[in-house]
Amino acid sequence: MNRQYVEDRVSVLIPVYNAEKYITRTLESVLSQTYKDIEIVLVDDCSKDSSEKIIARYQEVYPEIVYHLQEKNGGAGVARNKALELASGRYVAFLDSDDMWYPEKIEKQLLLMKKKNTPFTYTAIEMIDEKDVCIKPKRNIKEKCDYNYLLHNTIIATSSVVVDRKYFGDFRMPLRRGGQDYATWLMLLRDGTVAYGINKTFVKYRVSKDSLSSNKFKSIKQVWEIQTKDEKICKILATFHVMCFVFNAFKKYFM
């Protein structure tokens, strides 16, 4: 499908579900960007808290905010796909509703995209707890990432990604309940495209109380399923990739 995008606009895609605790800080971090041609697309996945009211107050002041309420809860992947449908910008940036950006994030990534002629960029992150306290400083990243490297590494944080739709077209994320971000990065890099990273902290990535326990075991299963089913990789090779993935994830959170 060919779509016309606003050439220099960055559409920030934020799935929202019961985000009242953090959404104000998340929105403020986007509105504080030094790059100004930004559209904020929030898709509410049937929140049961006051997220809608908080967003409505922002809409009264900032016309660049687009809000959509889903008819039924479908998960973050479905919400992000709706946001992709609604977004008007050539560039799309992904942001979770509890994470935050540093002010120069978008500006620096667009400069890198032009310098390297790349349609896919990401940045380093730092980890914060539920009270915004830094619990792990900058996680160093590799400044180039291709498909093969991504098969065994957790290098790309969702809230750090900016993608050029003029290059990739009107793509959608694979419809899976979990791991849709990882599946998407593999899908976009499958044709040999190389993503470039900025090894500087531009994202505050929030780690909740249960992030280091059962959710990590679920993510391992998701990686296995994505590689064997979506990417059609043989089980022996996928097993090796998953072992590397687990080791790299362990380093990410504990080293």
N, C-alpha and C positions, 0 to 999 in steps of 0.2 A: 504494500500500500504506500503510495507516495503522498506525503503530507508537506505542507508548507510550514516551516518553523520561523519564529522571530529570530533573526540571524544571530544577534549577540546576547540574547537572553538566556539566563540560567534558570531552569525550573527546579526548585527544591522539592523533592517528593518525601512527604512525611506520613507514614501510616500511624493512625492514632487509635489506641484502645486503652481506656481508663488511665489517661495520661495527666490527670489534673495536678499531680505532685510535681511534675517536671516541665510541662509543656511551655510554661511562661519563660523559663530560662532557655529552653531550646529555641523558641521563636526570637527571643531577644538576641541570641547569638547569630541568627541569620540576618536579622534587621540591622545588626551592627557591622555587617561586612563592608569592607572598603570598596568592593565591586558592587555597583548599584543597580544594574539591570537584572533584577532578580524577581522571580515570581515564586510564591510559596503555595504549594498544592497540598492540602491536608485532606486525607481520606479517613473518615471516622468509621471504624469497624464495629459499630453499635456499642459505643461506650455506655457504661451505666453510671458514670460519675459526672462531674461538672465540666468535662473537657469542652463540650460544645459551647457552653456559656462563656468560658474563658476565651475561646477562639473568636466568638462573635464580638467580644469587646475589642479585640485586635482588628477585626475586619472593619469596624466603624472608623478606625484611624488609618489603616493601611489597605488601600484598594488592591494592592498586589497580592493579597491573600485570597486564595480560592479554597472554599470548603465544600466537601461532599460527604453526606451521610449514607453509608451503605444500607441496603434494605435488610440484609442479614449478615451475621458474622461469618467471614470466610477465611480469616487469617491474614497475616502480613503480606503474603505473596499476592493474593487477590486484591488487597488494598493498594499495593504498589502498582499493580497493573492498571487499576482504575486511575491512579494518579498519572501514569504514563499516557493514558488516553486523554486526560484532561489538560495535560501540560502543553504549553504553547512554545516553549523555548527550544532552540537548537540543542542546547546542552541540558542534560539532566544530572542533578546531584542527589544522592540518596542520603537521608538522615533519619535515624531512629528518634522517636519522640522523647527519649530520656537522655540523649547525647547532646553535646554542645560543640560549637566551632570556635576557633580563634578568628579574629577579625579579618586577617589577610588570606584566609584559606582559599576562597574562590578565585581571588585575583591572582595568586601565585600559581594555581593549577592551570588557569587559562593561559598564562604566560608560558608555562611549561609545554602545554599542548601545541602552542604555536611554534615554540622553539624546536621541539622534537618532532613536529608534524605527527602527533599521535592522537588517536580518538579516545584514549582511555588513560586516566590518571588516578592515583591514590596517594595517600600520605601516611606518615607515622602517626601513632596515637599515644595517649597516656591514659591510664586507667584511674577512675575515681570511684568512690563508694557512694552510698545513697545520700550522704551528707556533703557531697562535692569535694571530699578530701582525697587528694592524690594518694593512691595505694601502690602504684607502680609507674615510675616515670617513663620517659620515651622508650617505646619498643622499636628498636632499629629495624628498618626494612631494606630489602634489596631494591635498588633503584631501577631495575628492569625486571619484568615478570612476563613469561610467556606461558603457553598452555601446559607444557611439560613440567615446568617448575610448579605451577599451581596445583598439579595433581597430588603433590605430596607436601604442600605447605599452606599455612593459614595466614599468609602474608597480607591479604587484602581485607581491610575492615570496611564493612558496608557504609558506614557514615563518613568514610573518607573518599568515596568514589565520585568522579565526574566523568560522564560519557558524552560523546559527540554523536547525536542522532543523524546528522547529515552524512556520516560515514556508515553507521550501523543500520540506519533505517528505523522504521516504526516497530521496534522489537517489543516483545513481552517476556516477562519472567516465566519460567516453567511453573505450572500449577501444581505445586507440592506444598504440603502443610508446613514443612520445615526444610531448611537448607536451600531455599529458593534463590538466595543471594549467591551462594557458592556455585550452584548450578548455572546461574546466569553468567557469572564471570567466565566459567569454562565455555559456555555457549558462544560468548562474544570473542573469546581468544582462540577458538577452535580453528579458525581459518589462517592462523599464523600471525595475527595481530600481536604486537608487543605493547604491553602496558608500561607506563613509566610512573615511578613513585618519587615523592619528595621526602627525604629522610629527615624531616623536621616535624615536630608535633603541631598539628593543626586541629586535632580532634580530642575532645574529652569523652572517652568511652566509659559508660557507666556499667559497673559490675554489681549485680544484685546478689542477695544472700545465697540464692540457690544456683548461681551461674557456674559454680565450680564443682557441682555434684552431679545430679541425675541428668541435667541438661547436656553436660559434656558427653555422657554415654550415648545420649540420643543423637548428638551431632556426629559421633563416630559411625553409628549405623546409617545416618543420612549420607555421609561421604561414601560409604560402601555402596549404597543403593544408587546414588547419582553416578558413580563411576561405572558400575556394572550394567545398570539399566539405561540411563540417559546417554552415557558416553560409550556404551558397548565395549568396555574394556574387559579383558579376560579376568577371571576370578583370581588367578595366581598373581598377576601383575597388580590387580586392584588391592590384594592383600598386602603386598609390599608397600604400595602407596599409602594405605591406611596406617600401617605401622609407622611410616615416616611422618604422616599427618599427626598421629598421636604424640610422637616425640616432640614435634615442633609446637604443638598445642601446650604440652607440658612446660616447655621452655617459656612460652608466652606468658603463662600464668604464675609459674613458680620460680623462674630463674632470672 
